[in-house]
Amino acid sequence: GVGIDGDAVKMFHDHNVSIKSAKDLSSLANQKLGGVSKQWSLSSLVETLTSKQLLKPKKIRLGNWESNILSKEQLQYAATDAFASWYLYEVLHSFPDLSEHQNKD
């Protein structure tokens, strides 16, 4: 996902779960898309690569994620976020690595 390293640290500190082989989509996008390096958001990557909008309502995004029981909206938000991250990884991974091509020129 985007900012996955911070999520991995939080998972380790909060739940003693170690995450291996995480790939930050913002870094991958910069590597694959070329141009000026920028800090991508998940929403901006979805819009750039699929011409669709990823709705991330502030009410849900900033809701109580520490609750023992998440709302239906929170579960849908999390599932959509996870699916979008996986899909964008697959799309970006299929692109040639522009940084390799630029180094050859």
N, CA and C atoms as an extended XYZ file, in Angstrom:
315
Properties=species:S:1:pos:R:3:atomname:S:1:resname:S:1:resid:I:1 pbc="F F F"
N         0.815       -1.186        0.000 N   GLY     1
C         0.000        0.000        0.000 CA  GLY     1
C         0.859        1.251        0.000 C   GLY     1
N         0.245        2.369        0.090 N   VAL     2
C         0.953        3.643        0.205 CA  VAL     2
C         1.231        3.876        1.690 C   VAL     2
N         2.481        4.156        2.030 N   GLY     3
C         2.846        4.345        3.438 CA  GLY     3
C         2.819        3.049        4.225 C   GLY     3
N         3.036        1.943        3.550 N   ILE     4
C         2.921        0.621        4.172 CA  ILE     4
C         3.948        0.399        5.283 C   ILE     4
N         5.095        1.055        5.191 N   ASP     5
C         6.113        0.871        6.228 CA  ASP     5
C         5.605        1.329        7.592 C   ASP     5
N         4.903        2.451        7.622 N   GLY     6
C         4.325        2.935        8.873 CA  GLY     6
C         3.264        1.987        9.405 C   GLY     6
N         2.467        1.417        8.504 N   ASP     7
C         1.451        0.439        8.905 CA  ASP     7
C         2.109       -0.811        9.489 C   ASP     7
N         3.213       -1.245        8.879 N   ALA     8
C         3.919       -2.439        9.358 CA  ALA     8
C         4.479       -2.213       10.762 C   ALA     8
N         5.034       -1.035       11.006 N   VAL     9
C         5.564       -0.711       12.335 CA  VAL     9
C         4.432       -0.706       13.359 C   VAL     9
N         3.299       -0.103       13.008 N   LYS    10
C         2.149       -0.056       13.921 CA  LYS    10
C         1.637       -1.466       14.237 C   LYS    10
N         1.565       -2.332       13.225 N   MET    11
C         1.116       -3.714       13.442 CA  MET    11
C         2.062       -4.445       14.400 C   MET    11
N         3.359       -4.201       14.250 N   PHE    12
C         4.323       -4.855       15.129 CA  PHE    12
C         4.181       -4.353       16.566 C   PHE    12
N         4.107       -3.022       16.729 N   HIS    13
C         4.017       -2.454       18.080 CA  HIS    13
C         2.685       -2.776       18.751 C   HIS    13
N         1.592       -2.727       17.998 N   ASP    14
C         0.270       -2.935       18.589 CA  ASP    14
C        -0.097       -4.407       18.770 C   ASP    14
N         0.376       -5.265       17.847 N   HIS    15
C        -0.097       -6.655       17.841 CA  HIS    15
C         1.026       -7.688       17.759 C   HIS    15
N         2.280       -7.232       17.811 N   ASN    16
C         3.441       -8.115       17.719 CA  ASN    16
C         3.415       -8.977       16.446 C   ASN    16
N         2.920       -8.387       15.362 N   VAL    17
C         2.861       -9.061       14.063 CA  VAL    17
C         3.916       -8.433       13.165 C   VAL    17
N         4.816       -9.265       12.661 N   SER    18
C         5.891       -8.790       11.795 CA  SER    18
C         5.497       -8.990       10.331 C   SER    18
N         5.585       -7.922        9.548 N   ILE    19
C         5.211       -7.972        8.134 CA  ILE    19
C         6.483       -7.958        7.298 C   ILE    19
N         6.595       -8.921        6.402 N   LYS    20
C         7.770       -9.040        5.534 CA  LYS    20
C         7.379       -8.708        4.100 C   LYS    20
N         8.331       -8.257        3.335 N   SER    21
C         8.171       -8.024        1.889 CA  SER    21
C         7.079       -7.017        1.542 C   SER    21
N         6.942       -5.987        2.328 N   ALA    22
C         5.979       -4.932        2.006 CA  ALA    22
C         6.594       -4.007        0.958 C   ALA    22
N         5.797       -3.569        0.009 N   LYS    23
C         6.277       -2.680       -1.061 CA  LYS    23
C         5.422       -1.426       -1.056 C   LYS    23
N         6.060       -0.277       -0.865 N   ASP    24
C         5.334        0.986       -0.863 CA  ASP    24
C         4.935        1.350       -2.295 C   ASP    24
N         3.647        1.542       -2.522 N   LEU    25
C         3.152        1.828       -3.872 CA  LEU    25
C         3.602        3.185       -4.391 C   LEU    25
N         3.807        4.146       -3.516 N   SER    26
C         4.272        5.458       -3.958 CA  SER    26
C         5.673        5.344       -4.560 C   SER    26
N         6.549        4.613       -3.884 N   SER    27
C         7.907        4.393       -4.406 CA  SER    27
C         7.868        3.607       -5.708 C   SER    27
N         7.033        2.566       -5.745 N   LEU    28
C         6.912        1.752       -6.956 CA  LEU    28
C         6.385        2.587       -8.117 C   LEU    28
N         5.418        3.447       -7.854 N   ALA    29
C         4.867        4.315       -8.904 CA  ALA    29
C         5.945        5.242       -9.450 C   ALA    29
N         6.752        5.826       -8.578 N   ASN    30
C         7.835        6.702       -9.038 CA  ASN    30
C         8.835        5.933       -9.897 C   ASN    30
N         9.105        4.705       -9.519 N   GLN    31
C        10.042        3.853      -10.254 CA  GLN    31
C         9.482        3.475      -11.626 C   GLN    31
N         8.186        3.213      -11.689 N   LYS    32
C         7.581        2.709      -12.920 CA  LYS    32
C         7.035        3.802      -13.834 C   LYS    32
N         6.571        4.912      -13.259 N   LEU    33
C         5.926        5.946      -14.066 CA  LEU    33
C         6.895        7.018      -14.541 C   LEU    33
N         8.015        7.152      -13.866 N   GLY    34
C         8.991        8.163      -14.260 CA  GLY    34
C         8.495        9.564      -13.951 C   GLY    34
N         9.130       10.542      -14.556 N   GLY    35
C         8.757       11.931      -14.297 CA  GLY    35
C         9.295       12.388      -12.963 C   GLY    35
N         8.753       13.488      -12.491 N   VAL    36
C         9.182       14.049      -11.213 CA  VAL    36
C         8.703       13.139      -10.089 C   VAL    36
N         9.616       12.755       -9.216 N   SER    37
C         9.280       11.901       -8.084 CA  SER    37
C         8.326       12.646       -7.159 C   SER    37
N         7.266       11.965       -6.721 N   LYS    38
C         6.308       12.598       -5.818 CA  LYS    38
C         5.783       11.602       -4.812 C   LYS    38
N         5.150       12.109       -3.782 N   GLN    39
C         4.521       11.268       -2.775 CA  GLN    39
C         3.081       11.020       -3.204 C   GLN    39
N         2.826        9.850       -3.764 N   TRP    40
C         1.495        9.496       -4.243 CA  TRP    40
C         0.596        9.105       -3.076 C   TRP    40
N        -0.680        9.379       -3.207 N   SER    41
C        -1.679        8.827       -2.295 CA  SER    41
C        -2.340        7.662       -3.021 C   SER    41
N        -3.009        6.806       -2.278 N   LEU    42
C        -3.723        5.696       -2.909 CA  LEU    42
C        -4.778        6.238       -3.866 C   LEU    42
N        -5.487        7.272       -3.449 N   SER    43
C        -6.530        7.873       -4.297 CA  SER    43
C        -5.953        8.430       -5.590 C   SER    43
N        -4.806        9.116       -5.505 N   SER    44
C        -4.227        9.706       -6.718 CA  SER    44
C        -3.709        8.628       -7.666 C   SER    44
N        -3.199        7.533       -7.128 N   LEU    45
C        -2.764        6.429       -7.985 CA  LEU    45
C        -3.947        5.761       -8.675 C   LEU    45
N        -5.031        5.544       -7.928 N   VAL    46
C        -6.235        4.955       -8.530 CA  VAL    46
C        -6.717        5.834       -9.669 C   VAL    46
N        -6.793        7.131       -9.431 N   GLU    47
C        -7.288        8.043      -10.463 CA  GLU    47
C        -6.355        8.077      -11.678 C   GLU    47
N        -5.051        8.103      -11.446 N   THR    48
C        -4.080        8.164      -12.541 CA  THR    48
C        -4.082        6.885      -13.376 C   THR    48
N        -4.143        5.738      -12.716 N   LEU    49
C        -3.993        4.468      -13.427 CA  LEU    49
C        -5.297        3.855      -13.915 C   LEU    49
N        -6.425        4.246      -13.326 N   THR    50
C        -7.698        3.623      -13.721 CA  THR    50
C        -8.741        4.627      -14.197 C   THR    50
N        -8.463        5.908      -14.070 N   SER    51
C        -9.427        6.974      -14.392 CA  SER    51
C       -10.715        6.833      -13.586 C   SER    51
N       -10.591        6.285      -12.375 N   LYS    52
C       -11.730        6.161      -11.456 CA  LYS    52
C       -11.367        6.855      -10.148 C   LYS    52
N       -12.386        7.136       -9.349 N   GLN    53
C       -12.158        7.768       -8.050 CA  GLN    53
C       -12.237        6.731       -6.945 C   GLN    53
N       -11.339        6.838       -5.985 N   LEU    54
C       -11.391        6.022       -4.781 CA  LEU    54
C       -11.913        6.925       -3.672 C   LEU    54
N       -13.147        6.692       -3.272 N   LEU    55
C       -13.755        7.527       -2.239 CA  LEU    55
C       -13.229        7.110       -0.872 C   LEU    55
N       -12.739        8.080       -0.134 N   LYS    56
C       -12.216        7.846        1.205 CA  LYS    56
C       -12.861        8.866        2.146 C   LYS    56
N       -14.131        8.617        2.501 N   PRO    57
C       -14.853        9.586        3.337 CA  PRO    57
C       -14.126        9.864        4.653 C   PRO    57
N       -13.982       11.145        4.948 N   LYS    58
C       -13.269       11.581        6.150 CA  LYS    58
C       -13.893       10.980        7.410 C   LYS    58
N       -15.228       10.902        7.436 N   LYS    59
C       -15.935       10.374        8.610 CA  LYS    59
C       -15.481        8.941        8.918 C   LYS    59
N       -15.288        8.141        7.880 N   ILE    60
C       -14.866        6.753        8.084 CA  ILE    60
C       -13.356        6.690        8.297 C   ILE    60
N       -12.609        7.402        7.477 N   ARG    61
C       -11.141        7.386        7.554 CA  ARG    61
C       -10.656        7.790        8.938 C   ARG    61
N       -11.315        8.778        9.539 N   LEU    62
C       -10.908        9.279       10.849 CA  LEU    62
C       -11.740        8.693       11.985 C   LEU    62
N       -12.502        7.650       11.683 N   GLY    63
C       -13.347        7.012       12.692 CA  GLY    63
C       -12.530        6.225       13.715 C   GLY    63
N       -13.208        5.549       14.615 N   ASN    64
C       -12.567        4.774       15.673 CA  ASN    64
C       -12.156        3.394       15.149 C   ASN    64
N       -10.916        3.284       14.726 N   TRP    65
C       -10.391        2.019       14.213 CA  TRP    65
C        -9.844        1.143       15.339 C   TRP    65
N        -9.890        1.633       16.569 N   GLU    66
C        -9.440        0.856       17.727 CA  GLU    66
C       -10.585        0.035       18.322 C   GLU    66
N       -11.786        0.242       17.833 N   SER    67
C       -12.955       -0.462       18.348 CA  SER    67
C       -12.809       -1.971       18.140 C   SER    67
N       -13.336       -2.750       19.086 N   ASN    68
C       -13.314       -4.207       18.939 CA  ASN    68
C       -14.210       -4.671       17.800 C   ASN    68
N       -15.246       -3.903       17.518 N   ILE    69
C       -16.166       -4.240       16.426 CA  ILE    69
C       -16.209       -3.059       15.466 C   ILE    69
N       -15.802       -3.310       14.225 N   LEU    70
C       -15.826       -2.261       13.206 CA  LEU    70
C       -17.194       -2.219       12.543 C   LEU    70
N       -17.577       -1.043       12.101 N   SER    71
C       -18.863       -0.883       11.415 CA  SER    71
C       -18.784       -1.502       10.020 C   SER    71
N       -19.946       -1.705        9.417 N   LYS    72
C       -20.008       -2.221        8.047 CA  LYS    72
C       -19.251       -1.285        7.104 C   LYS    72
N       -19.384        0.019        7.317 N   GLU    73
C       -18.706        1.011        6.481 CA  GLU    73
C       -17.186        0.917        6.632 C   GLU    73
N       -16.719        0.704        7.866 N   GLN    74
C       -15.279        0.563        8.091 CA  GLN    74
C       -14.738       -0.700        7.422 C   GLN    74
N       -15.490       -1.790        7.514 N   LEU    75
C       -15.064       -3.037        6.877 CA  LEU    75
C       -14.997       -2.877        5.364 C   LEU    75
N       -15.999       -2.212        4.795 N   GLN    76
C       -15.994       -1.985        3.349 CA  GLN    76
C       -14.832       -1.072        2.956 C   GLN    76
N       -14.592       -0.044        3.739 N   TYR    77
C       -13.477        0.878        3.489 CA  TYR    77
C       -12.152        0.108        3.485 C   TYR    77
N       -11.944       -0.724        4.510 N   ALA    78
C       -10.696       -1.487        4.629 CA  ALA    78
C       -10.541       -2.477        3.478 C   ALA    78
N       -11.626       -3.149        3.113 N   ALA    79
C       -11.569       -4.110        2.007 CA  ALA    79
C       -11.283       -3.404        0.685 C   ALA    79
N       -11.914       -2.264        0.467 N   THR    80
C       -11.687       -1.494       -0.761 CA  THR    80
C       -10.246       -1.007       -0.822 C   THR    80
N        -9.733       -0.532        0.296 N   ASP    81
C        -8.352       -0.066        0.386 CA  ASP    81
C        -7.376       -1.207        0.070 C   ASP    81
N        -7.631       -2.374        0.647 N   ALA    82
C        -6.763       -3.532        0.412 CA  ALA    82
C        -6.828       -3.977       -1.043 C   ALA    82
N        -8.036       -4.037       -1.603 N   PHE    83
C        -8.173       -4.449       -3.003 CA  PHE    83
C        -7.494       -3.451       -3.930 C   PHE    83
N        -7.710       -2.164       -3.698 N   ALA    84
C        -7.090       -1.135       -4.540 CA  ALA    84
C        -5.570       -1.239       -4.464 C   ALA    84
N        -5.035       -1.476       -3.287 N   SER    85
C        -3.586       -1.613       -3.125 CA  SER    85
C        -3.064       -2.807       -3.915 C   SER    85
N        -3.740       -3.944       -3.793 N   TRP    86
C        -3.327       -5.144       -4.537 CA  TRP    86
C        -3.408       -4.898       -6.043 C   TRP    86
N        -4.515       -4.332       -6.492 N   TYR    87
C        -4.714       -4.106       -7.923 CA  TYR    87
C        -3.659       -3.148       -8.483 C   TYR    87
N        -3.404       -2.066       -7.777 N   LEU    88
C        -2.400       -1.107       -8.236 CA  LEU    88
C        -1.009       -1.727       -8.265 C   LEU    88
N        -0.711       -2.575       -7.291 N   TYR    89
C         0.576       -3.272       -7.314 CA  TYR    89
C         0.692       -4.114       -8.581 C   TYR    89
N        -0.352       -4.869       -8.896 N   GLU    90
C        -0.332       -5.711      -10.095 CA  GLU    90
C        -0.149       -4.868      -11.356 C   GLU    90
N        -0.858       -3.762      -11.455 N   VAL    91
C        -0.749       -2.878      -12.624 CA  VAL    91
C         0.661       -2.298      -12.712 C   VAL    91
N         1.140       -1.717      -11.623 N   LEU    92
C         2.465       -1.090      -11.634 CA  LEU    92
C         3.576       -2.112      -11.875 C   LEU    92
N         3.435       -3.281      -11.277 N   HIS    93
C         4.454       -4.321      -11.425 CA  HIS    93
C         4.596       -4.763      -12.885 C   HIS    93
N         3.519       -4.650      -13.658 N   SER    94
C         3.558       -5.066      -15.067 CA  SER    94
C         4.248       -4.031      -15.964 C   SER    94
N         4.431       -2.812      -15.482 N   PHE    95
C         5.085       -1.764      -16.267 CA  PHE    95
C         6.598       -1.975      -16.269 C   PHE    95
N         7.274       -1.526      -17.342 N   PRO    96
C         8.744       -1.583      -17.333 CA  PRO    96
C         9.297       -0.620      -16.284 C   PRO    96
N        10.472       -0.936      -15.789 N   ASP    97
C        11.127       -0.093      -14.794 CA  ASP    97
C        11.813        1.063      -15.510 C   ASP    97
N        11.227        2.246      -15.443 N   LEU    98
C        11.761        3.401      -16.166 CA  LEU    98
C        13.119        3.842      -15.644 C   LEU    98
N        13.391        3.602      -14.371 N   SER    99
C        14.689        4.018      -13.834 CA  SER    99
C        15.817        3.221      -14.488 C   SER    99
N        15.579        1.954      -14.849 N   GLU   100
C        16.586        1.152      -15.551 CA  GLU   100
C        16.804        1.690      -16.956 C   GLU   100
N        15.704        2.056      -17.651 N   HIS   101
C        15.812        2.586      -19.007 CA  HIS   101
C        16.528        3.936      -19.018 C   HIS   101
N        16.264        4.766      -18.020 N   GLN   102
C        16.894        6.083      -17.960 CA  GLN   102
C        18.390        5.956      -17.704 C   GLN   102
N        18.797        4.943      -16.928 N   ASN   103
C        20.220        4.745      -16.643 CA  ASN   103
C        20.982        4.243      -17.865 C   ASN   103
N        20.295        3.574      -18.793 N   LYS   104
C        20.935        3.050      -19.997 CA  LYS   104
C        21.151        4.124      -21.046 C   LYS   104
N        20.365        5.203      -20.990 N   ASP   105
C        20.468        6.281      -21.991 CA  ASP   105
C        21.685        7.140      -21.781 C   ASP   105
